[in-house]
Amino acid sequence: MATTDNRVTSPLTGALLTIVITLAMVMPLAAQDDEWKEPTAPWKDSFYPFFPSLGNNFPLIALHFEERKAADYFARVPYAGLLSIDAGTGFTGGRMLIARIQAPLMKKDWRLAASLGATRESRLGYYGLGNGAAYDSDLETDAQPHYYRARRTRYFASAEVSRRLTGPLWVAVGGTLEHSNLGDLSKPSLFRTDFGTGDLTDTDARSRVALVLDTRDNEFNTTRGVFGQVSVGGGSGGDGYSRVGADLRGFLPVREGTVFGVRVAGSSASKDAPLNARFEVPVWEGEVPVLGGTYSNRGLPFQRLAGRGVLMASAEVRHDLLNLGDFGAFTLLAFVDAGRVFEQRDFELSTEGMQVGGGGGLAIRLLRFTIWTFNFATGPDGFQFNAGTGWSF
């Protein structure tokens, strides 16, 4: 039943929460205590070019090198351990160098995820702060082509250790040290209007503790199960800040080759958080760029909305058009995404001001290790195309 202030009992939020709670009740808890086996496969290396996206810098020409220790065939993850290095550069000044270590099955009941890297986004989207940040295409002209763009350089080192408590329940503790520099481009821009010509430089030492429930049948290509996490943390950036977050996802097989998935997620940081902290939300063994783009709202441009709080929800149907088993698959997508940010006002569960987008797409899975997604959507700012690696959620 809806209320006049559009809070949690509003139709959209209430329906999404009902779906997710129902999924959580009907999905059996996986007996994950028995899944671990001593990894016996040898380490194998691979080296290949690829063309990733770094914010609005797409594509980058990049090289990928990895050492991978394959997991047991029936494990929930495709590898027991992985060391990878990605290096790339783009046509507009974007570049990256990132090393990652992931060890989900190297030791019973423990997981490790760590990264070390540097990135430069020369076309970071900046449309202002808050849910009411406006977009006017007439302001993007030959004289000011980067009106809604800024540049950002990040140097970071992060590590997260997870320990199984029982069955599918984990506790994770992580820390990150990041140095960021944001500035305007050479032409007139909204970023220059809001912050002047000087760069915004910040060093943020942050930590996070999360409780994670994971009953998914497969982390790489999920077809059934529930994933949920709640976290508390904070950082030294700005004048020091705290952050809380939650993420709940459910997956249900509708028929052979067809999966229905939903997600409801939110995060809120205190008022002293630095600008850089408003563009990503930390999650288990990673982060989600918000709000807009492949991993948050495909009906909005990448990072279209920025604020110290964010609320988002998604529903998606994945249908295998052609499934070649372990060799790969071609999958059709249909989705609806909704979300909003909070800047001046505090976070709340509300559908007021929700930005809604929807569309379809194509996912290509190669073997058991790579998924590419191509999304075509429409939203408040018109048609959007975005691409990514891995599922949206």
N, C-alpha and C positions, 0 to 999 in steps of 0.2 A: 504494500500500500504506500502510495507516495505521500510525502509531507510537503508543506509549502516551501521549505528551505532547500529542497532537493538533496537531502543528506543520504545516508546509507540506505534508507528504505525506498529511495526512488526506484522506478521501474528498471532502468538499465543496470545500476549497481546491484540492486537486489537480485535480479535475474542471474547476473554473472556469479555472484557469491553463492546463490542456490545451486548453480551448475557445478561449481568447483567443490562445494561441500558434499554434494551428492556423489561426485566422482571419488572424493576421499573416503566416503563411507563404503562404496561398492568395490573399490579396488583392493585386492588382497595385498598384504604386506609381503614383499619378497624376502625369502630367507637368505639374506645377504651374508650372514655369518658363515655360510657354507660355500660361498662362491670363490673364495681365494684359493689359488693354487700357485705353488712355487713356479715362477716364470722360467721356462727352460729354453725358449727360443733364443737363437743368437742375435746379437745386435747387428742390424743391417743399415747401411747408409743409402741415401738417395739425394739427387741433386737435379733441380729442374727450374726453368723460368716460369713465372706466373704474373698475373696482372691484377693486383689488388687495388682496393680503394682506400684512401686515407682521407677521411672526411669528404670534402668536396673536391679533392684532388683525385680524379679518376680519368684514365687508369694510370697506375705506376708501372714502370717496367722493373721487375724485381726478380731476384734469384733466391731460391729456397734450398737450404741444405739441412738434412736431419739425420740423426742416428736414432733408430727405432727398435725397441724390443717388443715383439708382438705378444699379445696376451693369448690365453687359451681361447679356442675358437668360440666357445659358448659364453665367454665373459661379457659383462655389460659395457666394457670399453674395448676399443680395438687394439690398444697397446698397454703393456705394463709400464713402460718407461719411454720417454721421448726427450731428446735434446734437439732443438732446432734453431737456426739462424736465418733471418730474413733481411735482405738488403735491397733497397729499391729507390728509384728516383722518378719524378714525373716531369711533365712538360711545362708546368707552371711554377716550379720551384719547390714542390713538395718532395720530401725524402724521408726515409726511415732506415733504422738499423736496430733490430730487436733480436735478442736471444731469449729462449724460453726453455725451462725445464718442467716437465710434467711427469709425475710418478704416481699414478693412481693404484698400481698393483705391485709395486716393488717390495712392499712389506705389509704383512697381514694387519688389517685394521688401521692402516695409516695411509695418508695421501700427502703429496707435496706438489705445489704449483709455484713457480718462481719466474721472474722476468727481469731483464735488464736491457735498457734501450734508450734511443733518442729518436724523436720524430719532429718534423717541421711541416705544419699545415699552412700553406700559403693562401688557401681559400676558405678558411674557417667561416662558417655562417654566423653572422651577428646581426640580429634583427631587433635588438633591444632586450630588456628584461621584463618579465611578467607575462601573464597570459593574454594581455591585451596588446602585445607588441604587434604593430601593424606592418603590412607589406604593401608597397605601392610600386608596381612595375615601371611606372613612368619615371621613377627616380633613378633607375638604372639606364644610363645613357652613355653615349660615346665619351662624353666629358667626365663621367663618373661611373665607369663600368663595375666598380667594386664597392658600390654604396653599401651593400649588405654583406660585405666580406671583411675579414681581418686576418691576421697571421698569428700563429701560435707555435712556439717551440717548447718541447717537453723533454726533460731528462729524468729518468725514473729507474728505481730499483724496488722490486716488491717480492714478497714471499708469503705464502699461506700454508699452514700445516693443519690437516684435518685428522681427527681421531674418532673412530667409530665408538659410540656409546653402547648401542645395542641394535641388532638388526639393521634397519634402514635409517637409524638416527645417528647423526654426526654432530660434533662440535668443531668449529674451525676458528683459528686465531691467525690473523694476518697483519702485516705492516707494510707501509710504502713510504719511501722518501722520494719526493718529486720536486724538481725545480722547473718553473714555467715562466714563459715570457710571452705576453700578448701585446700586439701593437697594430696600428692601422697600416694600410697599404699606401701607395704613393698618391692615389687620387682621393678626392673627398669621399667620406664614408660616415655612416652613422656611428661607428666606433670612435672616430675622431671627434664627432660632435659630443658624444657622451663622456669621453675620457681624455680628450686632447691629443696632442702629438707625442707625448711621452709614453714609453712602454710601461706596462703593468708587470712587474717582476715579483715572484713569490716563491718561497720555499716552504713546502708543506710536508711535515712528518706526521703521518696518520696511522691509526691502528683500528682494528675491527674485530669483534667477536660475533660469531653467528651460530645459530642452531639450525641444522639442516635435516629435513626429512625427505628421503629419496627412495621411492618405490618404483621408479621407471624400469622397464624391462631392458632398455638399452639407452645409454647416454648419447651415443652418436646418432642414432636413427630411432627415436622413441615411437612406439606404437601403443603403449598402454602404461598407466601408472600415474602417480602424483609426485610432484616436486614442490617443496615449500621451504622457505627460509625466513628467519627473522634475525635482525642484526642491530647492534649498537656500536658506535665508534665515534671517532673524533679526530681532529687534526690541529696542527699548530699554524696552518695558513691563515692569512688575514690577521685578525686579532684573537685567533683560537676559536674553534667551533666544535659542536657535537652533531652527530647524524644518527638517525634511526631509519630502518628500512624493512620492508617485507615483500616477498615475492611468492605467489602461489600459482601453480600450473597443474592442469589435469589433461590426460590424454586417454581417448577411448576409441578402440577399433570399431568402426561402423559395419564394415564388411571386409572381405579379403582385399587388401590393397588400399583401403580407405581409412583414414584416421581423422578424428575430430579432436582439436585441442583448444584450450582456453587458458588465459593468463590474466591475473589481476595483480598489480604491483604498485608500490608507492615508496617514497623516500622523502625525508624532511631533514634539512640542515638548519642550524641556528643562524641568526642574522649576521654574524661576523664571519661567515664563510667567504673565502676569496672568490673572485669571478671564475677562475679556472675550475673550481669545485662544482660549479653549476652545470657543466657540460657532460659529466659522466656520473653514473650511479654505481657504486661498488656492489658486486654480487659474488657468489661463491666461485672462486678461482677465476675471477675476471671482472669486467666492468661493462656497463651498457651505456652507449651514447644516447643522450636525451636532449630535447624531445623532438623526434622526427627522423625518418630514415628507416633502414632495413630492420633494425632491432628494437624499435620502440613504436613508431607510428608511420607506416608506409604511405599514408595519404598526405604527409607533410614533407617539405624539404629537410635535408639532413640538419639536425639540431636547430630546427626552426624556432622553437620556444625554449627559453632558458629561465630558470628560477631556482631558488634554494629548496623548493619542494616540487615533487612531481607525482602525479597519479595517472596510471595508464592501464588499459584493458584491451585484450585482443581475443578474437575467435577466428579459428582457421580450419579449413578442410583440406586435407592432402590426399590426392587420389593418384595412384600409380597408373600412368598411361601405358607404360611398358616396363615391366620388372624383369631384370635379367639375373636375379639372385645376387650372389656375391660379386658379380661383374658390374652391377650398377642398376640404375633405374632412371626413367623420365617421369616426373611427377607433376601433375597440375595442381595449382593452388587457388583457393578462393578465401578471402579474408575480409574482416572488418576490424579496424583499429580505432581506439578512442583515447584521448588523453588531455591533460591540462597541466600547467605549472602554477606554482604559488611563489610570489615574491614579496609584495607588500603585506599580504594577509598570511596567516598561519595555515598549515596544511589541514585539510579536512576531507572526509569521504563525501564527495558531492559530484553530481553530474552537471552542475552549473558551469557554463563556460567550456564544456568539453568540445574538443576539436575532433571531428569524426571523419575518417577516410576509409575507403574500401577499394577492392579491386581483385586482380588475379595475377597469376604468374606461373613460372616454370622452374622446377628444380631439377638439377642433373646430379645424380650421385655416381661417383666413380669408385669402384671397388668398395672397400669398407672404411675408407679414410677421408674422402673428399666429397663435399656437397656444395654446389654453386646454386644460388637462387637469383632469379631475375623477376622483379616485381613491377607491375603496371597498375597504378592506382590513381584515384582522384580524391581531392579533399578541398579544404577552404581556399587554397591557393592554386587550384586547378590541377592539371595532369602532372603526375610525378612518376619518374622511373628511377629505380635504385637496384643495386645488385650487392650480393654479399656472399660470404662463405659460411656454411652451416645454416640451420634453420633460424628463423626469426626468434623463436623461443623454444 
